[in-house]
Amino acid sequence: MGGFAWRRAHCGVSKMMTRRYVQPRDSCGPLNQQARNDIRRFLLAVRSYPDRVAQEPRITFEQHLSSLFAAAKPDPRRRGRP
């Protein structure tokens, strides 16, 4: 059987044999959580931008988004201080 005909005849078999459930690694958990938090902040920025522009007409979306990220991340210089 030639290349194309062989692939066509065996395509379903190879797909069935290679489909497996891959469980996410524990080490990816914090990265996934960080990505989810970033996505939530971005969507919050999209929803809240019109109200912010109404208050501050010259603010760009990038500035608005950056302010939300800055507000959510602690200042590393303040670590350990009350």
Secondary structure, DSSP 4 states (H G I P E B T S, - for coil): --HHHHHHHHHHHHHHHH----PPPGGGHHHHHHHHHHHHHHHHHHHHHHHHHHH-TT--HHHHHHHHHHHHSPPGGGTT--
